[in-house]
Amino acid sequence: MGKLLDNVEAKEILENNIQEKVKKKSVATDIASNNGSKDKQISAKVNERMYGLFTQINKAQGISNNSALNMIISRYVRENKGILKEEEEI
């Protein structure tokens, strides 16, 4: 009887873990999909030396150039989104 109870408990724990993983995947999928919006691609002309230093800094931090640019753009938008609110008030 004790062995059967252990098996049932182990099965319940396994099922709970699977359900939690599915929930986590769902959240990750939602974030990655950006609610169905498509990612935008940009290009920029930059000084070769600055680009080299930018790349070296990112490698030292363990992040990609794309991730660093996304962080820079996010910070810029966060710091300047008040400008849009001011324009709407006019």
Buried (B, 14 or more C-beta within 10 A) or exposed (E): EEEEEEEEEEEEEEEEEEEEEEEEEEEEEEEEEEEEEEEEEEEEEEEEEEEEEBEEEBEEEEEEEEEBBEEEEEEEEEEEEEEEEEEEEE
